[in-house]
Amino acid sequence: MRTLDRRQFVAASIGLPLAAMAGKASAESGPVTKIIFPFAAGGSGDTLCRLVGNAISQPLDRTFIVEDRNGADGLIGIRYVKNAKPDTTTILMTTGPTMYLLPMVETNPSFNTEKDFMPVSLLARFDFCVVAGPAVPAKDFKSFVTWLKANPDKATFGVPSNGTIPHFAGTKLSQVLNIPMTRVAYRGTTPILNDLIGSHLPFAITPVSDVVAQHNTGGLKILAVSSEKRSPFVPDAPTLKEEGIDLVADSWYGMWLPAGSPPDFAKKLAAAVGDAMKKPEVTQKLGAAGLIPVGSTTEEMVKELATDIARWEPVVKSTGYKIKN
């Protein structure tokens, strides 16, 4: 039986040519601009970079090349763009939480999002969820909470990594429910799924896109989503707000330039991205990757950052969690 590596699988699943996953995001034309993605290739974020690069190449008359500079929870790629010349040849595309949570948790922040970068546009959103495995005998969120209260020694949840939205969403959920919970940090979602299915882990907080297939087949149960509105990918799952929990925890991808870049270029980029997010071929492929395309003005992106910082800074401070660097 032929096997596919992760990059091949993602490319095939969304109908993106493998060549587009491998290097250049567009045909050669005009100046060359690097899109730096600070995480590993093959996931939905990497796919987003390449789709956007292809879509905005022609209207901006330039070639976009995606480089995955992963490591140190995104810091390697972020520092690269921070130190790059502000000459329109380098762009950063990453998650919003990466840009506002890392400065909160580092003992000596490696960057200042406001001073070191120029915001361009929101790109796409994705949601998180509370998902339970067969070790939890609960049909819905209310019965899950009842189970937690009756089994406090089993209130252990998994997250894809420390210092992330799932990490702090779990902290907030524990505070709201007034139920002590033990967090277990994994290296990604795949080992979480294995432990959930094998009943080694009761529940987890993960991106919806990573568990929707298992939810639909009945292997796992998405008890609630943490977004403002119900997820279009699992419309049968209620939001935490619907369940009486005052908690909204979603995420998004955005685009930044190094500080000092030409403002007119940032505006052109934002306009091109906004148009790209409306193209059917882009929205369809992003939907297959579990992403909801948005696009925005620079001002809307700045507002989004301010809202998220106000929402999460008190939660992060309450945990005392820090990364020594």
C-alpha positions in Angstrom: 0.0 0.0 0.0 1.4 3.4 -1.0 1.8 5.8 1.9 1.9 9.6 1.8 4.0 11.9 3.9 2.2 14.7 5.8 2.8 17.4 3.1 1.6 15.0 0.3 -1.5 14.2 2.4 -2.5 17.8 3.0 -1.9 18.7 -0.6 -4.0 15.9 -1.8 -6.8 16.5 0.7 -7.4 20.1 -0.4 -6.6 19.6 -4.1 -3.5 21.7 -4.1 -0.7 20.5 -6.5 2.2 19.0 -4.6 4.6 21.4 -6.5 2.8 24.3 -4.8 3.4 22.8 -1.4 7.1 22.4 -2.0 8.5 25.8 -2.7 7.3 28.8 -4.8 3.8 30.0 -4.1 3.5 31.6 -7.6 4.8 31.7 -11.1 7.9 33.9 -11.5 7.0 37.5 -12.2 8.2 40.9 -10.9 10.1 41.3 -7.6 10.6 38.3 -5.3 9.0 38.4 -1.8 9.5 35.7 0.9 6.6 34.7 3.0 8.0 33.4 6.3 5.9 30.8 8.1 7.4 30.1 11.6 6.1 26.6 11.9 6.5 23.3 10.2 5.4 22.6 6.6 2.4 20.5 5.8 -0.3 21.9 8.1 -3.2 24.2 7.5 -1.1 27.4 8.2 1.5 26.4 5.6 -1.3 25.6 3.1 -2.8 29.1 3.8 0.6 30.8 3.0 0.8 29.0 -0.3 -2.8 29.7 -1.3 -2.4 33.4 -0.5 0.9 33.6 -2.2 -0.5 32.2 -5.4 -3.7 34.4 -5.2 -1.9 37.7 -4.7 1.0 37.2 -7.1 -0.7 38.5 -10.2 -2.5 41.6 -8.8 0.8 42.6 -7.1 3.0 41.6 -10.0 5.6 39.8 -7.9 6.7 36.3 -7.0 6.0 35.0 -3.5 8.1 32.2 -2.1 7.1 30.4 1.1 9.8 29.6 3.6 9.0 27.5 6.7 11.4 28.7 9.4 10.1 26.7 12.3 11.5 26.2 15.8 11.3 27.7 19.4 7.5 28.0 19.3 7.7 30.2 16.3 10.4 32.5 17.5 13.0 31.6 14.9 10.8 32.8 12.0 9.5 35.8 13.9 13.0 37.0 14.7 14.0 36.5 11.1 11.3 38.9 9.9 12.0 41.3 12.8 15.6 41.7 11.6 14.8 41.7 7.9 15.1 44.9 5.8 11.8 46.7 5.5 12.1 46.7 1.7 8.9 44.7 0.8 10.9 41.5 0.3 9.9 39.7 3.5 6.5 39.0 5.0 5.5 37.2 8.2 2.4 35.0 8.2 1.6 33.4 11.5 -1.2 33.1 14.1 -2.3 36.1 16.1 -1.8 34.3 19.5 1.8 33.6 18.6 2.3 37.4 18.2 0.6 38.4 21.5 1.1 35.4 23.8 4.9 35.0 23.4 5.7 38.5 24.6 3.4 37.8 27.6 5.1 34.6 28.7 8.8 35.2 27.9 10.8 36.4 30.8 12.7 38.6 28.4 10.5 39.2 25.4 12.2 38.6 22.1 10.1 41.1 20.3 7.5 43.8 20.7 4.6 43.2 18.3 3.6 46.9 18.1 7.1 48.3 17.7 8.9 45.6 15.6 6.1 44.8 13.1 3.7 46.5 10.8 0.2 44.8 10.7 -1.2 44.1 7.3 -4.4 42.0 7.4 -6.2 39.2 9.0 -6.3 36.1 6.8 -8.4 33.3 8.3 -9.9 32.1 11.5 -10.0 28.7 13.2 -11.8 27.4 16.3 -11.0 25.3 19.3 -13.1 22.7 21.1 -13.5 20.6 24.2 -13.3 17.1 23.0 -13.8 13.9 25.0 -12.7 10.3 24.4 -14.5 7.1 25.4 -13.0 7.4 29.0 -15.6 10.1 29.6 -19.2 8.8 29.8 -20.8 12.0 28.8 -23.2 12.7 25.9 -23.1 16.5 26.1 -21.3 19.3 27.9 -23.7 19.4 30.9 -23.2 15.7 31.7 -19.4 16.2 31.1 -19.4 18.9 33.8 -21.3 16.6 36.1 -18.8 13.9 35.5 -15.9 16.3 36.2 -17.4 17.3 39.6 -17.9 13.6 40.5 -14.4 12.6 39.4 -12.0 15.5 40.2 -9.1 13.0 40.2 -9.7 12.4 36.5 -10.0 16.0 35.5 -6.9 15.9 33.2 -6.9 17.5 29.8 -4.4 17.6 26.9 -3.3 20.5 24.9 -1.1 20.6 21.7 1.6 22.7 23.4 2.2 24.9 26.4 1.8 28.7 26.2 -1.0 28.5 23.6 -4.7 29.4 23.5 -5.7 25.8 24.4 -3.4 26.0 27.4 -4.9 29.2 28.7 -8.5 28.3 27.6 -8.2 25.3 29.9 -7.1 27.5 32.7 -10.0 29.8 32.2 -12.4 26.9 32.0 -11.1 25.5 35.2 -11.6 28.9 36.9 -15.1 29.4 35.6 -16.2 25.9 36.6 -14.3 26.1 39.8 -12.9 22.6 39.2 -9.2 22.0 39.5 -7.8 20.5 36.3 -4.5 19.0 35.4 -3.0 20.1 32.0 -0.8 17.7 30.0 1.1 19.3 27.1 1.8 17.2 24.0 3.8 17.8 20.9 1.0 18.4 18.5 -2.5 17.0 18.2 -1.8 13.5 16.8 -0.5 12.0 20.1 -3.5 13.7 21.8 -5.9 11.8 19.5 -4.1 8.6 20.1 -4.4 8.9 23.9 -8.0 10.1 23.7 -9.1 7.1 21.5 -7.1 4.7 23.7 -8.8 6.1 26.9 -5.4 7.2 28.3 -6.6 10.8 28.3 -10.2 11.9 29.3 -10.5 15.1 27.3 -8.6 17.8 25.5 -8.8 21.3 24.1 -7.7 21.3 20.4 -8.4 22.9 17.1 -11.8 21.8 15.7 -10.2 20.9 12.4 -8.0 18.3 14.0 -10.8 16.2 15.5 -13.9 16.9 13.3 -13.4 13.6 11.4 -13.3 11.5 14.6 -16.3 13.4 15.9 -18.3 12.7 12.7 -17.5 9.0 12.9 -18.3 8.7 16.6 -14.7 7.9 17.8 -14.5 11.1 19.8 -17.1 13.6 21.0 -16.8 17.4 20.5 -18.7 18.6 23.6 -18.5 22.3 22.8 -16.7 24.8 20.7 -15.0 27.9 22.1 -15.8 30.3 19.4 -18.3 33.2 19.4 -20.6 31.3 17.1 -21.1 27.7 16.2 -18.4 26.2 14.0 -19.5 25.6 10.4 -17.5 22.4 10.5 -19.5 20.9 13.5 -22.8 22.8 13.6 -24.2 20.2 16.0 -21.8 21.2 18.7 -22.9 24.1 21.0 -20.6 27.0 21.9 -19.4 27.3 25.5 -21.4 30.5 25.7 -24.5 28.5 24.9 -23.6 26.3 27.8 -23.4 29.2 30.2 -19.6 29.4 30.2 -18.3 33.0 29.7 -15.3 31.9 27.5 -14.5 32.7 23.9 -11.2 31.3 22.6 -10.6 31.3 18.9 -7.5 32.0 16.8 -6.6 33.5 13.5 -3.8 33.9 11.0 -2.5 37.3 10.1 0.1 39.0 7.9 2.8 41.4 9.2 5.7 43.3 7.6 8.9 44.4 9.4 8.5 47.8 11.1 9.4 50.7 8.8 8.0 49.0 5.7 6.3 51.3 3.1 2.7 51.9 4.3 1.4 52.0 0.7 2.8 48.5 0.2 1.0 47.3 3.3 -2.3 48.8 2.0 -1.8 47.1 -1.4 -1.1 43.8 0.3 -4.2 44.1 2.5 -6.4 44.9 -0.5 -5.0 41.9 -2.5 -5.5 39.6 0.5 -9.1 40.8 0.9 -9.8 40.0 -2.7 -8.1 36.6 -2.5 -10.2 35.6 0.5 -13.3 36.0 -1.6 -12.2 33.8 -4.4 -14.2 30.5 -4.5 -11.1 28.4 -5.2 -9.4 29.8 -2.2 -12.4 29.6 0.2 -13.1 26.0 -0.8 -9.5 24.9 -0.2 -9.3 26.8 3.1 -12.5 25.2 4.2 -11.1 21.8 3.5 -8.2 22.7 5.7 -10.5 23.8 8.6 -10.0 27.5 8.0 -12.6 30.3 7.7 -11.3 33.0 5.3 -11.8 36.6 6.5 -9.4 39.3 5.2 -9.4 42.8 6.8 -8.0 46.3 6.8 -4.9 47.1 8.8 -7.1 49.0 11.2 -9.4 46.0 11.8 -6.4 43.8 12.5 -5.0 46.3 15.1 -8.4 46.3 16.8 -8.5 42.5 16.8 -5.0 42.4 18.4 -6.1 44.9 21.1 -9.3 42.9 21.9 -7.4 39.6 22.2 -4.6 41.1 24.4 -7.3 42.5 26.7 -9.0 39.1 26.9 -6.0 37.0 27.5 -3.5 39.1 29.5 -5.3 38.7 32.8 -5.7 34.9 32.3 -2.0 34.5 31.4 -0.9 36.6 34.4 -3.2 34.5 36.7 -1.3 31.4 35.8 2.2 32.8 36.4 3.4 30.8 33.4 6.7 32.0 32.0 9.3 30.8 29.5 12.9 31.5 30.5 14.9 32.8 27.6 
